[in-house]
Amino acid sequence: MSNVKIVSDSSAYIPQEFIERYNLSILPLTVNWQGKSLYDGVDIQANDFYQQLASSKEMATTSQVTVGQFLEVFSKLLEEGKDVFYMGISKGLSATVDSALQAKKELGDPENLVVMDTRLVSMALTLMVLEVAKAAQNGASLQECQQIADDVYPRIGVYFTVNSLEYLHRGGRINTAKRLLGSALDLKPIMEIRDGKIELVESVRSQKKALNRMIELIERDIDGRTPVRIGPFHALAFDEMVAMEEAAVERLHPVEIIRSEVSPVIGSHVGPGTVSMAYMVG
């Protein structure tokens, strides 16, 4: 068994069965809402959060994992003699990686503690973490785990569509012009995580067209390569997610499907009604 311990964060919203299977350590980001600071996936769960958020006038804000949280987890694992590999939310979306790097510095920059800016989030991050975790469980070294993560990054992608651009706008993730244009024309945007940031790909006239178009984009990106793994996920849009998953199965023939939800900390910025699909090829 490997001596490598994989650490990630709640933005990935990795299903519990995989957390247990690979003995992952997950650090929660924080959702600030209705006068409370709530640990993502601990104090508040996705479905309950979106049901309340959909009828709330108050927008939630979020906070990164703190240096103190990282120090507590890193120091414990290092004292146990573990090699530690932290793979978390993209630096382009959160300062969590900066907290992890600061914690590493305060611990004396140990060589057996690696902090990676994955440039990913949500199920795209999950797919990377699980690929590395499988290797670690099979005895891969810390250096080998790093190499696997680097190798798998270009083979991972994620597309998503939101029900409203308001959440992305208020969270500073898109500009006012894009929000007003989308709202005025009742367009459904298709976005992706590109180089660690949210980028608008295109807009279509309905959610049904958006779901179909996302599958077409994934099909284009995969370009006939195999095997394909997909990770459909949603924020209070289960039926739409299932419809997209069924279309993906028919067209992409995935060897593995891992379902999840959008974590509350990410959902605070995309809102209820979000539907997404991550993929990994090869």
C-alpha positions as CSV (number, residue, x, y, z in Angstrom):
1,M,0.0,0.0,0.0
2,S,1.2,3.5,-0.8
3,N,2.3,6.0,1.8
4,V,0.7,8.8,-0.2
5,K,-2.4,10.5,1.4
6,I,-4.6,12.4,-1.0
7,V,-6.2,15.5,0.3
8,S,-8.9,17.5,-1.5
9,D,-11.7,19.9,-0.7
10,S,-15.5,20.1,-0.7
11,S,-15.7,22.0,-4.0
12,A,-15.2,18.6,-5.8
13,Y,-18.2,17.1,-3.8
14,I,-16.8,13.6,-4.2
15,P,-19.4,11.0,-3.4
16,Q,-18.9,9.4,0.0
17,E,-18.4,5.9,-1.3
18,F,-15.2,7.1,-3.1
19,I,-14.0,9.1,-0.1
20,E,-14.2,5.9,1.9
21,R,-12.8,3.6,-0.8
22,Y,-9.7,5.6,-1.2
23,N,-9.5,7.0,2.4
24,L,-9.5,10.6,1.2
25,S,-9.2,13.6,3.4
26,I,-11.7,16.4,2.4
27,L,-11.4,19.9,3.8
28,P,-14.6,22.0,3.6
29,L,-14.9,25.5,2.2
30,T,-17.4,27.8,3.9
31,V,-20.8,29.1,2.8
32,N,-21.8,32.4,4.5
33,W,-25.6,32.7,4.4
34,Q,-28.4,34.0,6.6
35,G,-26.0,35.2,9.3
36,K,-24.2,31.8,9.6
37,S,-20.9,30.4,8.4
38,L,-21.5,26.8,7.3
39,Y,-19.0,24.2,6.4
40,D,-19.7,23.0,2.8
41,G,-21.1,19.4,2.8
42,V,-20.9,19.2,6.6
43,D,-23.2,21.8,8.1
44,I,-25.2,22.2,4.9
45,Q,-26.0,19.6,2.2
46,A,-26.7,20.4,-1.5
47,N,-30.4,19.5,-1.9
48,D,-31.5,21.4,1.2
49,F,-29.4,24.4,0.3
50,Y,-30.7,24.7,-3.2
51,Q,-34.3,24.4,-2.2
52,Q,-33.9,27.2,0.3
53,L,-31.7,29.3,-2.0
54,A,-34.3,29.2,-4.8
55,S,-36.8,31.0,-2.6
56,S,-34.4,33.3,-0.8
57,K,-33.7,36.9,-1.7
58,E,-30.3,36.7,0.1
59,M,-27.3,35.6,-2.0
60,A,-24.8,33.4,-0.3
61,T,-21.1,34.2,-0.2
62,T,-18.2,31.8,0.2
63,S,-14.8,31.6,1.9
64,Q,-11.8,29.5,1.2
65,V,-10.3,26.8,3.4
66,T,-8.3,28.6,6.0
67,V,-4.5,28.3,6.7
68,G,-5.5,26.9,10.1
69,Q,-7.6,24.1,8.7
70,F,-4.7,23.1,6.4
71,L,-2.2,23.3,9.2
72,E,-4.3,20.9,11.4
73,V,-4.7,18.3,8.6
74,F,-1.2,18.6,7.1
75,S,0.6,18.4,10.4
76,K,-1.3,15.4,11.6
77,L,-0.6,13.5,8.4
78,L,3.0,14.4,8.3
79,E,3.4,13.3,11.9
80,E,2.0,10.0,10.9
81,G,4.8,9.6,8.4
82,K,2.6,10.2,5.3
83,D,3.5,11.8,2.0
84,V,0.7,14.4,1.4
85,F,-0.7,15.4,-2.0
86,Y,-3.3,18.2,-1.9
87,M,-5.4,18.6,-5.0
88,G,-8.1,21.2,-4.7
89,I,-10.2,23.9,-6.3
90,S,-8.6,26.0,-9.1
91,K,-6.7,29.1,-7.9
92,G,-8.6,31.0,-10.6
93,L,-11.8,30.4,-8.6
94,S,-10.7,30.5,-5.0
95,A,-7.8,31.5,-2.8
96,T,-7.8,28.0,-1.1
97,V,-4.6,27.0,-2.9
98,D,-2.9,30.1,-1.4
99,S,-4.0,29.0,2.1
100,A,-2.5,25.5,1.4
101,L,0.8,27.0,0.2
102,Q,1.0,29.3,3.3
103,A,0.3,26.3,5.6
104,K,3.1,24.4,3.8
105,K,5.5,27.3,4.3
106,E,4.6,27.5,8.0
107,L,5.4,23.8,8.3
108,G,8.9,24.4,6.9
109,D,8.2,23.5,3.2
110,P,8.5,19.8,3.7
111,E,9.4,17.9,0.5
112,N,6.8,15.2,1.1
113,L,4.0,17.7,1.0
114,V,2.8,18.8,-2.5
115,V,0.2,21.4,-3.1
116,M,-1.2,21.4,-6.7
117,D,-3.3,24.0,-8.4
118,T,-5.4,21.6,-10.4
119,R,-7.2,24.4,-12.4
120,L,-10.3,22.3,-12.0
121,V,-13.4,22.2,-9.8
122,S,-16.5,20.0,-9.1
123,M,-16.7,16.7,-11.0
124,A,-13.8,17.5,-13.2
125,L,-11.7,17.8,-10.0
126,T,-13.3,14.5,-8.8
127,L,-12.2,12.7,-11.9
128,M,-8.6,13.8,-11.4
129,V,-8.6,13.0,-7.7
130,L,-10.0,9.5,-8.2
131,E,-7.5,8.7,-11.0
132,V,-4.6,9.7,-8.7
133,A,-6.2,8.0,-5.7
134,K,-6.4,4.7,-7.6
135,A,-2.7,4.9,-8.4
136,A,-1.8,5.8,-4.8
137,Q,-3.8,2.9,-3.5
138,N,-1.8,0.6,-5.9
139,G,1.5,1.9,-4.5
140,A,2.4,4.9,-6.6
141,S,4.9,7.3,-5.0
142,L,4.3,11.0,-4.4
143,Q,6.3,11.9,-7.5
144,E,4.3,9.3,-9.6
145,C,1.0,10.7,-8.3
146,Q,2.1,14.2,-9.3
147,Q,3.0,13.0,-12.8
148,I,-0.4,11.2,-13.2
149,A,-2.2,14.4,-12.2
150,D,-0.2,16.4,-14.8
151,D,-0.8,13.7,-17.4
152,V,-4.6,13.5,-16.9
153,Y,-5.3,17.2,-16.8
154,P,-5.4,17.7,-20.6
155,R,-7.8,14.7,-20.9
156,I,-10.4,16.2,-18.6
157,G,-13.1,18.8,-19.4
158,V,-16.4,20.1,-18.0
159,Y,-19.3,22.0,-19.5
160,F,-22.3,23.4,-17.6
161,T,-25.4,25.5,-18.1
162,V,-27.1,27.7,-15.6
163,N,-30.8,28.6,-15.1
164,S,-29.9,32.2,-14.4
165,L,-26.8,34.3,-14.9
166,E,-27.6,36.4,-11.8
167,Y,-25.6,34.2,-9.4
168,L,-22.5,34.3,-11.6
169,H,-22.8,38.0,-12.0
170,R,-23.2,38.8,-8.3
171,G,-20.3,36.6,-7.5
172,G,-18.1,38.5,-9.9
173,R,-17.7,35.5,-12.3
174,I,-19.1,37.2,-15.4
175,N,-19.5,40.8,-16.4
176,T,-22.7,42.9,-16.5
177,A,-22.9,43.0,-20.3
178,K,-23.0,39.3,-20.6
179,R,-25.6,39.0,-17.9
180,L,-27.9,41.6,-19.5
181,L,-27.5,40.1,-22.9
182,G,-28.4,36.6,-21.7
183,S,-31.4,37.8,-19.7
184,A,-32.7,40.1,-22.5
185,L,-32.6,37.3,-25.1
186,D,-33.6,34.5,-22.7
187,L,-30.5,32.7,-23.8
188,K,-29.1,29.7,-22.0
189,P,-25.3,30.0,-21.7
190,I,-23.0,27.1,-22.0
191,M,-19.8,27.5,-20.0
192,E,-16.6,25.6,-19.3
193,I,-13.7,25.6,-16.9
194,R,-10.8,26.6,-19.1
195,D,-7.3,27.2,-17.7
196,G,-8.8,27.3,-14.2
197,K,-11.5,29.9,-14.9
198,I,-15.1,30.0,-16.0
199,E,-15.4,30.9,-19.7
200,L,-18.5,31.4,-21.8
201,V,-18.5,29.0,-24.8
202,E,-21.7,29.9,-26.5
203,S,-25.4,30.6,-25.9
204,V,-28.5,28.7,-27.2
205,R,-32.2,29.3,-27.1
206,S,-33.4,26.7,-24.6
207,Q,-32.2,24.4,-21.8
208,K,-33.0,21.3,-24.0
209,K,-30.7,22.7,-26.7
210,A,-28.0,23.6,-24.1
211,L,-28.0,20.0,-22.8
212,N,-27.7,18.5,-26.3
213,R,-25.1,21.0,-27.3
214,M,-22.9,20.1,-24.3
215,I,-22.9,16.5,-25.4
216,E,-21.9,17.6,-28.9
217,L,-19.0,19.6,-27.5
218,I,-17.8,16.7,-25.4
219,E,-18.1,14.4,-28.4
220,R,-16.0,16.9,-30.3
221,D,-13.4,17.1,-27.6
222,I,-13.1,13.4,-27.2
223,D,-12.6,13.0,-30.9
224,G,-13.1,9.2,-31.0
225,R,-10.7,8.5,-28.1
226,T,-11.5,5.8,-25.6
227,P,-12.2,4.9,-22.9
228,V,-14.6,7.7,-21.8
229,R,-15.7,8.4,-18.2
230,I,-18.4,10.9,-17.4
231,G,-19.5,12.7,-14.3
232,P,-22.9,14.3,-14.6
233,F,-23.9,16.6,-11.7
234,H,-26.6,19.2,-10.9
235,A,-28.1,21.7,-8.6
236,L,-31.7,20.9,-8.0
237,A,-32.1,19.7,-11.6
238,F,-32.0,15.9,-11.3
239,D,-34.3,15.1,-14.2
240,E,-32.4,17.3,-16.6
241,M,-29.1,15.7,-15.5
242,V,-30.6,12.3,-16.1
243,A,-31.8,13.3,-19.6
244,M,-28.3,14.5,-20.5
245,E,-26.7,11.4,-19.0
246,E,-28.9,9.2,-21.1
247,A,-28.0,11.1,-24.3
248,A,-24.3,10.8,-23.3
249,V,-24.5,7.1,-22.8
250,E,-26.0,6.6,-26.2
251,R,-23.4,8.8,-28.0
252,L,-20.3,8.6,-25.9
253,H,-20.5,4.9,-24.6
254,P,-18.8,5.7,-21.3
255,V,-17.1,2.9,-19.3
256,E,-17.9,4.6,-16.0
257,I,-20.5,7.1,-14.8
258,I,-20.1,8.9,-11.5
259,R,-23.1,11.1,-10.5
260,S,-22.9,13.9,-7.9
261,E,-24.4,17.3,-7.1
262,V,-22.9,20.8,-7.3
263,S,-21.5,21.5,-3.9
264,P,-23.2,24.4,-2.0
265,V,-20.0,26.4,-2.1
266,I,-20.0,26.2,-5.9
267,G,-23.8,26.4,-6.2
268,S,-23.7,29.7,-4.4
269,H,-22.1,31.1,-7.6
270,V,-24.1,29.2,-10.2
271,G,-27.5,28.8,-8.6
272,P,-30.3,26.3,-8.6
273,G,-31.1,24.7,-12.0
274,T,-27.4,24.2,-13.0
275,V,-26.7,21.1,-15.0
276,S,-23.2,20.0,-15.8
277,M,-21.1,17.1,-17.2
278,A,-17.4,16.5,-16.7
279,Y,-15.5,13.9,-18.7
280,M,-12.2,12.2,-18.8
281,V,-10.8,10.3,-21.8
282,G,-8.1,7.7,-22.1
